[in-house]
Amino acid sequence: MTISDYIAVSALIISVLSFATSMYFGLLDRVRIKAVSKLYNMDPEFGPSFLEVKAINCGRRVTILTTFGAKLDDGSCVSTYIGKDGQGIRLAENEYHVEKLKMSDLKQVDPSTGDIREYEELYFEDSLGRRHTVRHSRQDIARLKATSK
């Protein structure tokens, strides 16, 4: 191999490393919401069991969470605005927002028919319209229902 071949190979290696580095930092420099739930089983003399739902911004970009919602057992969705006057909550890097739900919060009454619909899965929605599903929310809701019986 000649010197020009070595220069060409080293230029190719440098360009591939540069591309990989820019892709890595590009993926880090975006909004990433990690939404998790945790069930707290309280002793009945201290209070009822409740579900704590937390949304954490693991990305570097600032995001605004606008709604907290749930998928219902009949397939429809229901959500409520969060934050002061429904303006949403601003989450910078590594900031979080917590919602606490009791068993009575996991039911929705249909105003037209009076039917009671139950929550199946929880989610947060940001200002760009992306839904961030809460991990393990189905299992935790089922466990909360089982402890309240």
Phi and psi in degrees as a GROMACS rama.xvg file:
@    title "Ramachandran Plot"
@    xaxis  label "Phi"
@    yaxis  label "Psi"
@TYPE xy
-91.6541  174.307  THR-2
-63.616  -37.7534  ILE-3
-65.3804  -32.853  SER-4
-66.0755  -42.6307  ASP-5
-62.3424  -39.4942  TYR-6
-65.2974  -41.4129  ILE-7
-65.5146  -43.7695  ALA-8
-65.6991  -43.1591  VAL-9
-66.8189  -34.7864  SER-10
-66.1008  -38.8937  ALA-11
-65.0801  -42.6786  LEU-12
-64.0733  -43.3389  ILE-13
-63.4888  -41.3628  ILE-14
-68.0857  -38.0556  SER-15
-66.0484  -43.6516  VAL-16
-63.0762  -38.7471  LEU-17
-65.4723  -42.2716  SER-18
-63.9407  -44.2309  PHE-19
-63.025  -40.515  ALA-20
-64.9571  -43.5834  THR-21
-67.0685  -35.9442  SER-22
-65.3343  -42.2568  MET-23
-61.371  -49.7287  TYR-24
-71.9894  -26.7669  PHE-25
-66.5955  -38.3164  GLY-26
-71.8038  -32.3483  LEU-27
-71.9745  -30.3198  LEU-28
-91.3293  54.2846  ASP-29
-145.354  173.104  ARG-30
-80.2665  127.751  VAL-31
-135.065  111.838  ARG-32
-100.07  125.635  ILE-33
-107.002  115.125  LYS-34
-112.7  123.28  ALA-35
-132.186  157.316  VAL-36
-125.398  153.216  SER-37
-143.069  132.213  LYS-38
-95.0187  129.87  LEU-39
-108.99  111.22  TYR-40
-89.6173  108.175  ASN-41
-95.2724  151.342  MET-42
-68.0532  135.524  ASP-43
-54.7446  -27.1363  PRO-44
-76.1325  -18.6451  GLU-45
-97.9668  -17.0103  PHE-46
143.398  170.717  GLY-47
-77.2709  164.261  PRO-48
-69.005  151.51  SER-49
-147.162  163.467  PHE-50
-111.912  125.682  LEU-51
-103.984  122.995  GLU-52
-113.779  127.05  VAL-53
-126.094  133.226  LYS-54
-112.905  122.433  ALA-55
-117.972  131.505  ILE-56
-85.8583  104.285  ASN-57
-90.9385  -4.9253  CYS-58
-93.3471  178.131  GLY-59
-91.073  -23.0142  ARG-60
-80.0419  147.789  ARG-61
-77.0027  140.588  VAL-62
-132.207  162.464  THR-63
-122.146  116.673  ILE-64
-81.1838  126.459  LEU-65
-104.904  -39.1838  THR-66
-134.866  155.601  THR-67
-121.951  126.073  PHE-68
-143.57  -177.387  GLY-69
-148.259  149.556  ALA-70
-89.9091  134.171  LYS-71
-95.6356  167.917  LEU-72
-67.0827  -18.4294  ASP-73
-93.0446  5.1278  ASP-74
97.2182  -13.1028  GLY-75
-83.2818  172.265  SER-76
-124.23  151.137  CYS-77
-137.71  141.529  VAL-78
-146.3  159.387  SER-79
-129.536  147.262  THR-80
-72.5983  145.777  TYR-81
-118.434  161.517  ILE-82
93.6666  174.894  GLY-83
-68.1004  123.512  LYS-84
55.9882  27.845  ASP-85
71.5686  18.321  GLY-86
-79.4327  -12.1077  GLN-87
96.4754  172.31  GLY-88
-121.945  127.43  ILE-89
-83.8558  126.393  ARG-90
-119.996  115.607  LEU-91
-85.3813  -174.064  ALA-92
-58.5445  129.058  GLU-93
65.4756  15.4538  ASN-94
-91.0293  159.087  GLU-95
-141.285  162.898  TYR-96
-131.405  137.455  HIS-97
-119.501  136.084  VAL-98
-119.211  136.319  GLU-99
-114.002  130.257  LYS-100
-123.01  130.591  LEU-101
-93.2679  172.914  LYS-102
-59.9287  -37.189  MET-103
-68.4054  -20.1406  SER-104
-80.0515  -10.3755  ASP-105
-95.1376  20.3249  LEU-106
-129.972  147.885  LYS-107
-129.782  132.124  GLN-108
-98.9877  125.527  VAL-109
-74.6262  118.84  ASP-110
-66.7136  -28.8765  PRO-111
-78.1262  -38.7487  SER-112
-108.591  -20.3406  THR-113
82.9123  6.08689  GLY-114
-72.0489  147.251  ASP-115
-97.9954  122.022  ILE-116
-111.664  141.471  ARG-117
-106.615  150.287  GLU-118
-71.5709  142.006  TYR-119
-113.485  -40.1991  GLU-120
-146.873  143.386  GLU-121
-107.254  154.559  LEU-122
-153.636  159.986  TYR-123
-113.53  151.208  PHE-124
-126.407  137.938  GLU-125
-99.5358  -179.423  ASP-126
-68.8284  -17.1687  SER-127
-88.9176  0.267313  LEU-128
87.0341  7.81416  GLY-129
-81.6534  134.05  ARG-130
-95.0755  134.064  ARG-131
-116.243  103.825  HIS-132
-70.5122  138.868  THR-133
-79.6443  122.651  VAL-134
-65.3557  139.685  ARG-135
61.5016  17.2021  HIS-136
-68.8602  -34.3544  SER-137
-60.728  -47.5507  ARG-138
-66.2709  -41.7392  GLN-139
-68.0179  -35.954  ASP-140
-65.2157  -42.8384  ILE-141
-63.38  -40.5453  ALA-142
-66.723  -38.7999  ARG-143
-64.4408  -41.3994  LEU-144
-62.2868  -38.132  LYS-145
-69.6776  -35.2372  ALA-146
-76.3197  -22.998  THR-147
-85.5367  -9.33427  SER-148
